Amino acid sequence: MNIRMERITKIFPGVIANDNIDFSIEEGEIHALVGENGAGKTTLMRILHGELKPDSGKIYINGKETEITDPRTAIRLGIGMVHQHFMLIPSLTVLENIILGEEPMAKFDFLDYRSAKNMIRNILNRYGFELNLNSRIMNISVGEQQKVEIIKLLYRNAEVLIFDEPTSVLTPQEVESLFEIFRRLKYEKKSIVFITHKLEEVMKIADRITVLKSGKVQGTLKKDEADIRKLANLMIGNEIPKITIEPSKVGKPIFSISNLTLLDKNGIKRLDNISMSVRSGEIFGIAGVEGNGQDELIKVIMGLKIPKAGKIKLMGEDITKLGVKERRIKGIAYIPEDPYRIGSSVELTVWENAISNRMSHDELVGKFFLDFENIYSFSRKLVDQFEIKTPSIFSKVGELSGGNLQKLIVGREVSTEPKIILAAHPTKGLDIKATNYVRNLLLKLKNSGKAIILISTNLDELLEISDRLAVMYKGKMVGELERGEFDKERIGLMMAGKVG
C-alpha cells in the first residue's frame, strides 16, 4: 500500500498544528516521523488514522483520493495505530482484547472463539510472538501489552501500522524485540510509521526520515543521507549544547532511606523494603519501566505519602513524619515531571511562580506585607541567570514553552540553596536543546556539592549523567551499580525483573 498526504493543514485555537504538510508512505518501508514535542507529528498521524479531520488537504491511497472519517474507516482501509498509551482493557484477557469489536460469529449468534484463536495463533507463529491468550492484560508486562496492540492490528489486516513513541515505556531488550518485529513486518511488505524523538533509534531502524518543526516539514531524508546532528539541527534550527561531564568530587552521605514500605488503600505493597543513601556531590539515578514504584517513592520523599514502615533521614535527622513545607525548609527541592500541572500555577505570573516556594524567606516577605521591590528584582535575576525567554516577569507562565517553564522551575528550586534535589523526569517532553540545558544544569549543581536524585524512564539519560544507579521493579530496589559498572544490557534485564 502506498499513501500520499498532500497539503495537510490542521488548526487548533491559537496554534497551527499542521501547516501545508506533504507526507508519503511507501509499501514495505519504515518511515520515521521526528520532531520536538508539539511539532505536529501525532496530529498528522491522527488525521491519517481518522481521529481528526484536516481543515484542508487530501489523502491518496494507491493513487486514489480517499476520505478517512474515523478509525473504523481507517482500519477497513488497512491503516492502524498503536498509541503511546495503550487502548487495552486491563480486566479482559489477551484474546478478548484482540477480538473486541471484531468478534467472529458462529451459528445462532454465538462467538466463535475457536476460529478467533486459530487466526491469532497463525499471526503469533508468523511473526514469532509468544503470548498466552488467556492471560489478563493487568498481569502481563508493558512489552507484552504492546505486542497485543500490534496483533490487534494484524488481526484486522492492517497494511500500514503507525507507532506513537513506542519505545518510551520499554526496556532495552524490549526495544530490540520491537525493532525485530518492525523488520519482520517490513519483510511482509507492510509499512511502518515510527513517531519518535530518539534519533539514535531512528538511525538504527528507519529507511526514510521526515522532520517536523512548528507544524512544517523541514525535510525528508533517506537513512544514508542523514546523521544525528543533521536531524537535530533540522528539529531545533541550531546547534545542540553539548553535555559537559567533569570528574565527580563525592562527599559524605547526607540523605538516606531505610527499610521503607508503603501500602496502598487495599493493603498492597507499592514500595517494598527500600533502602538507599545519597552523597553530596553525586547524581543518584533511579531507573525502571514506568509504574514500578517511582511515583510512590517521589511522594514519600516529598512527604505527600506516609510510609507504613521505614525511616527517611536528611543530614542525620529523621524527617519521616514531617510535612511537605517542613521538608522544604530542611533543604529538599523538587523538580516535578509535569511542569504545567504539578510544577507551576499556569494562571499566575512568572514572578508569582518564581517565589511560590519562598513564602517563608524574610528577604522576600516582610513582617506583614510582600516586599515587591525585592520580589521583582529576584524574579528578574532568575530569568536572566537561567536564560528564561519571557516577555516580562508579569507574563503568565502558561504562555511559556515547556523548556522555558522547566528552566523557571529549576531556577526557583535551586535558589533556596537546597541540600538535596529530587528531579523527577526533568527532561520529559523537552526538545533536545532544552534537555541538554537541564542535564548540564544538574551536572553543574552536582559539581557545586549538591546531592541529586534523578528519577527517569530514559535509560540513556541516566547512563550519561548518573554517578550511581539503582533499578526499581515492582516496588523494590533490585540492584545498585557504581558508574564503572554501568552496562545497558544488564540494567535492562534488571528493569525486567531479572536480577543477577
C-alpha positions as CSV (number, residue, x, y, z in Angstrom):
1,M,0.0,0.0,0.0
2,N,1.2,3.5,-0.9
3,I,-0.1,6.6,0.8
4,R,0.3,10.2,-0.1
5,M,-0.9,13.1,2.2
6,E,-0.9,16.4,0.3
7,R,-1.0,20.0,1.7
8,I,-2.5,18.8,5.1
9,T,-3.4,21.7,7.4
10,K,-4.9,21.4,10.9
11,I,-5.6,24.4,13.0
12,F,-6.5,24.4,16.7
13,P,-7.4,27.5,18.7
14,G,-4.3,29.6,18.8
15,V,-2.0,27.2,17.0
16,I,-1.3,25.8,13.5
17,A,-0.6,22.1,14.3
18,N,0.0,21.0,10.7
19,D,0.9,23.7,8.1
20,N,0.5,22.6,4.5
21,I,2.3,19.2,5.1
22,D,3.2,16.8,2.3
23,F,4.0,13.2,3.6
24,S,4.2,9.9,1.9
25,I,4.4,6.2,3.0
26,E,5.8,3.6,0.6
27,E,5.0,-0.1,0.7
28,G,7.4,-2.1,2.8
29,E,9.2,0.8,4.4
30,I,9.9,2.1,7.9
31,H,9.3,5.8,7.9
32,A,10.4,7.7,11.0
33,L,8.5,10.9,11.8
34,V,10.6,13.1,14.2
35,G,10.4,16.5,15.8
36,E,10.2,18.3,19.1
37,N,7.3,17.9,21.4
38,G,4.4,19.8,19.8
39,A,5.9,19.7,16.3
40,G,2.7,18.2,14.9
41,K,3.8,14.5,14.5
42,T,0.9,12.9,16.4
43,T,-1.6,15.3,14.9
44,L,-0.6,14.4,11.4
45,M,-0.9,10.6,12.1
46,R,-4.2,11.0,13.9
47,I,-5.5,12.6,10.7
48,L,-4.3,9.6,8.7
49,H,-6.0,7.3,11.3
50,G,-9.3,9.1,11.1
51,E,-9.3,10.5,14.6
52,L,-9.0,14.1,13.4
53,K,-10.4,15.8,10.3
54,P,-7.9,18.1,8.4
55,D,-9.0,21.7,7.7
56,S,-7.6,21.3,4.2
57,G,-5.5,18.9,2.2
58,K,-6.1,15.5,0.6
59,I,-5.1,11.8,1.2
60,Y,-4.4,9.4,-1.6
61,I,-4.2,5.6,-1.1
62,N,-2.6,3.8,-4.1
63,G,-3.2,6.9,-6.2
64,K,-7.0,7.2,-5.3
65,E,-8.2,10.2,-3.3
66,T,-9.7,8.8,-0.1
67,E,-11.6,10.4,2.8
68,I,-10.9,8.8,6.2
69,T,-13.7,9.8,8.5
70,D,-13.0,7.7,11.6
71,P,-10.6,5.0,12.9
72,R,-13.0,2.2,11.8
73,T,-12.8,3.5,8.2
74,A,-9.0,3.7,8.6
75,I,-8.7,0.0,9.7
76,R,-11.0,-1.1,6.9
77,L,-8.6,0.7,4.5
78,G,-5.7,-1.1,6.2
79,I,-4.4,1.7,8.4
80,G,-3.9,1.0,12.2
81,M,-2.3,2.9,15.0
82,V,-0.6,1.9,18.3
83,H,-1.0,4.9,20.6
84,Q,1.6,5.9,23.2
85,H,-0.9,5.0,25.9
86,F,-2.3,1.6,25.0
87,M,-6.0,1.1,24.3
88,L,-6.5,-2.1,26.3
89,I,-8.9,-3.2,28.9
90,P,-6.9,-4.5,31.9
91,S,-9.5,-6.9,33.3
92,L,-10.0,-8.7,29.9
93,T,-7.8,-11.4,28.5
94,V,-5.3,-11.1,25.7
95,L,-7.7,-12.9,23.4
96,E,-10.7,-10.8,24.4
97,N,-8.8,-7.5,23.8
98,I,-7.6,-8.6,20.4
99,I,-11.1,-9.6,19.0
100,L,-13.1,-6.8,20.8
101,G,-15.3,-5.2,18.2
102,E,-14.3,-7.8,15.5
103,E,-15.6,-11.0,17.1
104,P,-16.1,-13.9,14.7
105,M,-19.6,-15.3,14.9
106,A,-20.7,-18.9,14.7
107,K,-24.3,-20.2,14.2
108,F,-27.1,-18.8,16.3
109,D,-25.0,-15.6,17.0
110,F,-22.5,-17.4,19.3
111,L,-18.9,-16.1,19.5
112,D,-16.6,-18.4,17.5
113,Y,-13.7,-18.5,19.9
114,R,-12.1,-21.5,18.2
115,S,-11.9,-19.6,14.9
116,A,-10.5,-16.5,16.6
117,K,-7.8,-18.5,18.4
118,N,-6.8,-20.2,15.2
119,M,-6.5,-16.9,13.4
120,I,-4.5,-15.3,16.2
121,R,-2.2,-18.3,16.6
122,N,-1.4,-18.1,12.9
123,I,-0.3,-14.5,13.5
124,L,1.7,-15.4,16.6
125,N,3.6,-18.1,14.6
126,R,4.1,-16.0,11.6
127,Y,5.7,-13.1,13.5
128,G,7.4,-15.1,16.3
129,F,5.2,-13.7,19.1
130,E,5.0,-15.6,22.4
131,L,1.8,-14.7,24.3
132,N,-0.7,-16.6,26.5
133,L,-4.1,-15.7,25.0
134,N,-5.8,-16.5,28.4
135,S,-3.7,-14.1,30.5
136,R,-5.4,-10.9,31.7
137,I,-3.8,-7.6,30.4
138,M,-3.2,-6.5,34.0
139,N,-0.9,-9.5,34.6
140,I,1.4,-9.1,31.6
141,S,4.4,-6.8,31.0
142,V,4.3,-3.5,29.1
143,G,6.3,-5.1,26.3
144,E,3.7,-7.9,26.0
145,Q,0.8,-5.4,26.1
146,Q,2.4,-3.6,23.1
147,K,2.5,-6.9,21.2
148,V,-1.2,-7.3,21.9
149,E,-1.8,-3.9,20.3
150,I,0.2,-5.0,17.3
151,I,-1.7,-8.3,17.0
152,K,-5.0,-6.3,17.2
153,L,-4.0,-4.5,14.0
154,L,-2.7,-7.6,12.2
155,Y,-5.9,-9.5,13.2
156,R,-7.7,-6.6,11.4
157,N,-5.4,-7.0,8.3
158,A,-3.6,-3.7,8.7
159,E,-1.1,-2.9,6.0
160,V,0.2,0.4,7.4
161,L,1.0,0.4,11.2
162,I,1.6,3.7,13.0
163,F,3.5,3.7,16.3
164,D,3.4,6.7,18.5
165,E,6.6,6.9,20.7
166,P,6.6,3.1,21.0
167,T,9.9,2.7,22.9
168,S,9.2,5.2,25.7
169,V,8.0,2.6,28.2
170,L,10.2,-0.4,27.1
171,T,13.4,-1.9,28.5
172,P,16.4,-2.0,26.1
173,Q,15.7,-5.7,25.4
174,E,12.0,-4.9,24.6
175,V,13.1,-2.2,22.3
176,E,15.3,-4.7,20.4
177,S,12.4,-7.1,20.3
178,L,10.1,-4.4,18.9
179,F,12.6,-3.5,16.2
180,E,12.9,-7.1,15.2
181,I,9.1,-7.1,14.8
182,F,9.4,-4.0,12.6
183,R,11.9,-5.9,10.4
184,R,9.5,-8.8,10.0
185,L,6.6,-6.6,9.2
186,K,8.7,-4.8,6.6
187,Y,9.7,-8.2,5.1
188,E,6.0,-8.9,4.8
189,K,5.7,-5.7,2.7
190,K,3.8,-3.9,5.5
191,S,4.6,-0.2,6.1
192,I,5.5,1.3,9.4
193,V,5.4,5.0,10.6
194,F,7.6,5.4,13.7
195,I,6.9,8.6,15.6
196,T,9.7,9.4,18.0
197,H,12.2,11.9,19.2
198,K,15.0,9.4,19.9
199,L,17.4,10.0,17.0
200,E,19.7,7.1,17.8
201,E,16.8,4.7,17.3
202,V,15.8,6.4,14.1
203,M,19.3,5.9,12.6
204,K,19.1,2.3,13.6
205,I,15.8,1.2,12.1
206,A,14.3,3.8,9.6
207,D,14.5,3.7,5.8
208,R,13.3,7.3,5.5
209,I,13.1,10.2,8.0
210,T,10.7,13.2,7.9
211,V,11.5,16.0,10.3
212,L,8.7,18.4,11.5
213,K,9.2,21.7,13.2
214,S,6.4,24.0,14.3
215,G,3.9,22.1,12.1
216,K,6.0,22.3,9.0
217,V,8.1,19.7,7.1
218,Q,11.8,20.6,7.4
219,G,12.9,17.8,5.2
220,T,12.6,14.1,4.3
221,L,15.9,12.2,4.1
222,K,16.9,8.7,3.2
223,K,18.8,7.0,6.0
224,D,22.2,7.2,4.1
225,E,21.6,11.0,3.8
226,A,21.1,11.6,7.5
227,D,23.1,11.6,10.7
228,I,22.1,12.5,14.3
229,R,23.5,16.1,14.2
230,K,21.9,16.9,10.9
231,L,18.5,15.6,12.1
232,A,18.9,17.5,15.4
233,N,19.7,20.7,13.6
234,L,16.6,20.3,11.4
235,M,14.5,19.7,14.5
236,I,15.6,22.7,16.6
237,G,17.2,25.0,14.0
238,N,20.6,25.4,15.5
239,E,23.5,23.6,17.2
240,I,22.8,21.5,20.3
241,P,24.6,22.4,23.5
242,K,27.0,19.5,24.4
243,I,26.9,17.7,27.8
244,T,29.9,18.6,29.8
245,I,30.9,15.9,32.4
246,E,33.7,16.6,34.9
247,P,35.2,14.2,37.4
248,S,32.9,13.9,40.5
249,K,34.0,15.1,43.9
250,V,31.7,12.9,46.0
251,G,31.3,13.7,49.7
252,K,29.6,12.0,52.6
253,P,26.0,10.6,52.6
254,I,23.5,13.3,53.5
255,F,20.2,11.6,52.7
256,S,19.1,8.1,53.4
257,I,16.1,5.8,53.3
258,S,16.0,2.6,55.3
259,N,13.6,-0.3,55.1
260,L,10.8,1.8,53.6
261,T,7.5,0.2,52.9
262,L,4.3,1.8,51.5
263,L,0.9,0.2,51.3
264,D,-2.0,1.4,49.1
265,K,-5.6,1.7,50.4
266,N,-6.1,-2.0,49.6
267,G,-3.1,-3.1,51.7
268,I,-1.0,-3.9,48.6
269,K,2.8,-3.1,48.8
270,R,3.7,-0.2,46.5
271,L,7.2,0.2,48.0
272,D,8.8,-2.9,49.5
273,N,11.6,-2.6,52.0
274,I,13.5,0.1,50.1
275,S,16.9,1.3,51.3
276,M,19.3,3.8,49.7
277,S,21.6,6.7,50.5
278,V,22.8,9.7,48.5
279,R,26.0,11.6,49.0
280,S,26.8,15.2,48.4
281,G,28.3,15.9,45.0
282,E,26.7,13.0,43.2
283,I,23.7,12.2,41.0
284,F,22.0,9.1,42.2
285,G,19.9,7.7,39.3
286,I,16.8,5.6,39.6
287,A,15.9,3.5,36.5
288,G,12.8,1.4,35.8
289,V,10.0,0.9,33.5
290,E,7.2,3.4,34.3
291,G,4.8,2.2,37.0
292,N,7.2,0.2,39.2
293,G,7.0,2.4,42.3
294,Q,8.9,5.6,41.1
295,D,5.9,7.9,41.6
296,E,5.2,6.4,45.0
297,L,8.8,6.9,46.0
298,I,8.7,10.6,44.9
299,K,5.6,11.2,47.0
300,V,7.1,9.5,50.1
301,I,10.3,11.6,49.8
302,M,8.4,14.8,49.5
303,G,6.0,14.0,52.4
304,L,2.9,13.5,50.2
305,K,2.5,9.9,51.5
306,I,3.4,8.5,54.8
307,P,5.1,5.0,54.7
308,K,3.9,2.0,56.7
309,A,7.4,1.3,57.9
310,G,10.9,2.7,57.5
311,K,12.8,5.9,58.0
312,I,13.9,8.9,56.0
313,K,16.9,11.0,57.2
314,L,18.4,14.2,56.0
315,M,21.7,15.3,57.5
316,G,21.2,12.6,60.1
317,E,17.8,14.0,61.2
318,D,14.7,11.8,61.0
319,I,12.2,13.6,58.7
320,T,9.8,10.7,58.1
321,K,6.9,12.4,59.8
322,L,7.5,15.9,58.5
323,G,5.1,17.5,56.0
324,V,6.0,19.0,52.6
325,K,6.6,22.5,53.9
326,E,8.9,21.3,56.8
327,R,10.9,19.1,54.4
328,R,11.4,22.0,52.0
329,I,12.6,24.2,54.9
330,K,15.0,21.4,55.9
331,G,16.5,21.5,52.4
332,I,14.7,19.3,49.9
333,A,13.9,20.8,46.5
334,Y,11.7,19.2,43.9
335,I,11.7,19.4,40.1
336,P,8.5,17.5,39.0
337,E,7.7,15.5,35.9
338,D,4.8,17.8,34.7
339,P,5.8,21.5,34.8
340,Y,2.4,22.7,33.8
341,R,0.2,20.5,36.1
342,I,2.4,20.0,39.1
343,G,5.4,22.3,38.9
344,S,3.5,25.6,38.4
345,S,0.3,27.5,38.5
346,V,-0.3,28.4,34.9
347,E,-2.7,31.2,35.5
348,L,-0.2,33.0,37.7
349,T,2.6,35.2,36.5
350,V,6.3,34.4,36.2
351,W,7.1,36.4,39.4
352,E,4.4,34.7,41.4
353,N,5.6,31.2,40.4
354,A,9.3,32.3,41.0
355,I,8.6,32.9,44.7
356,S,5.9,30.2,45.3
357,N,8.4,28.1,47.4
358,R,9.9,31.0,49.2
359,M,7.0,32.5,51.2
360,S,8.8,31.9,54.5
361,H,12.0,33.7,53.3
362,D,12.5,37.0,55.1
363,E,14.3,38.8,52.2
364,L,11.2,38.5,50.0
365,V,8.4,38.5,52.6
366,G,8.2,41.3,55.1
367,K,6.7,41.1,58.5
368,F,3.2,42.0,57.3
369,F,3.5,42.6,53.5
370,L,5.2,41.2,50.4
371,D,8.4,43.2,49.6
372,F,7.6,43.7,45.9
373,E,10.8,45.6,45.1
374,N,12.9,42.6,46.3
375,I,10.5,40.1,44.7
376,Y,10.6,41.7,41.2
377,S,14.4,42.1,41.5
378,F,14.8,38.4,42.5
379,S,12.5,37.3,39.7
380,R,14.4,39.3,37.0
381,K,17.7,37.9,38.2
382,L,16.2,34.4,38.0
383,V,15.0,35.0,34.4
384,D,18.5,36.3,33.4
385,Q,20.5,33.7,35.2
386,F,18.6,30.7,33.8
387,E,18.1,32.2,30.3
388,I,14.3,32.1,30.5
389,K,12.6,33.6,27.4
390,T,9.6,35.5,28.5
391,P,8.2,38.9,27.5
392,S,8.3,40.0,31.2
393,I,8.0,38.7,34.7
394,F,4.4,39.8,34.6
395,S,3.5,37.3,31.8
396,K,1.5,34.2,32.8
397,V,3.7,31.1,32.9
398,G,1.1,29.2,30.8
399,E,2.4,31.2,27.9
400,L,5.9,29.9,28.3
401,S,7.3,27.0,26.2
402,G,7.9,23.7,28.1
403,G,11.6,24.3,28.1
404,N,11.4,27.8,29.5
405,L,8.9,26.8,32.1
406,Q,11.2,24.0,33.2
407,K,14.1,26.4,33.5
408,L,11.9,28.7,35.7
409,I,11.1,25.7,38.0
410,V,14.7,24.5,38.2
411,G,15.8,28.1,39.0
412,R,13.1,28.5,41.6
413,E,14.0,25.2,43.3
414,V,17.8,25.7,43.4
415,S,17.5,29.4,44.5
416,T,16.8,28.3,48.1
417,E,20.2,26.6,48.3
418,P,18.8,23.1,49.0
419,K,20.8,20.2,50.3
420,I,19.2,17.6,48.0
421,I,17.3,18.0,44.8
422,L,14.7,15.4,43.7
423,A,14.5,15.6,39.9
424,A,11.6,13.5,38.6
425,H,11.7,13.0,34.8
426,P,13.0,16.6,34.5
427,T,13.6,16.5,30.7
428,K,10.4,14.7,29.7
429,G,8.7,16.4,26.8
430,L,11.5,18.9,26.3
431,D,13.3,19.4,22.9
432,I,17.0,18.4,22.5
433,K,18.3,21.9,23.3
434,A,16.2,22.3,26.5
435,T,17.0,18.7,27.5
436,N,20.8,19.3,27.3
437,Y,20.4,22.6,29.1
438,V,18.7,20.9,32.1
439,R,21.2,18.0,32.1
440,N,24.1,20.4,32.1
441,L,22.5,22.3,35.0
442,L,22.1,19.2,37.0
443,L,25.8,18.4,36.5
444,K,26.7,21.9,37.5
445,L,24.7,21.6,40.7
446,K,26.3,18.3,41.4
447,N,29.7,19.8,40.9
448,S,28.8,22.5,43.4
449,G,28.2,19.8,46.1
450,K,24.5,19.3,45.8
451,A,23.1,15.8,46.2
452,I,20.7,14.9,43.4
453,I,18.2,12.0,43.0
454,L,17.3,11.7,39.3
455,I,14.3,9.5,38.5
456,S,13.8,8.9,34.8
457,T,12.5,6.3,32.4
458,N,15.1,7.5,29.9
459,L,17.9,5.0,30.5
460,D,20.3,6.8,28.1
461,E,19.9,10.0,30.2
462,L,20.6,8.1,33.4
463,L,23.7,6.4,32.0
464,E,25.0,9.7,30.7
465,I,25.0,11.8,33.9
466,S,24.5,9.5,36.9
467,D,27.3,8.6,39.3
468,R,25.4,5.7,40.8
469,L,22.3,3.9,39.5
470,A,19.6,1.8,41.2
471,V,16.8,-0.1,39.4
472,M,13.2,-0.3,40.6
473,Y,11.0,-3.3,39.8
474,K,7.6,-3.9,41.3
475,G,8.2,-1.5,44.2
476,K,11.6,-3.0,45.1
477,M,15.2,-1.8,44.5
478,V,16.6,-4.8,42.6
479,G,20.1,-3.6,42.1
480,E,22.6,-0.8,42.6
481,L,25.6,0.0,40.4
482,E,28.6,2.3,40.5
483,R,29.3,4.3,37.3
484,G,32.2,1.9,36.4
485,E,29.7,-1.0,36.5
486,F,27.1,0.5,34.2
487,D,26.1,-1.9,31.4
488,K,23.0,-1.2,29.4
489,E,22.1,-4.8,28.8
490,R,22.5,-5.8,32.4
491,I,20.4,-2.8,33.6
492,G,17.7,-3.6,31.0
493,L,17.5,-7.2,32.4
494,M,17.1,-5.8,35.9
495,M,14.4,-3.4,34.7
496,A,12.5,-6.6,33.5
497,G,13.0,-8.2,37.0
498,K,15.9,-10.5,36.0
499,V,18.4,-9.9,38.8
500,G,22.0,-11.1,38.6
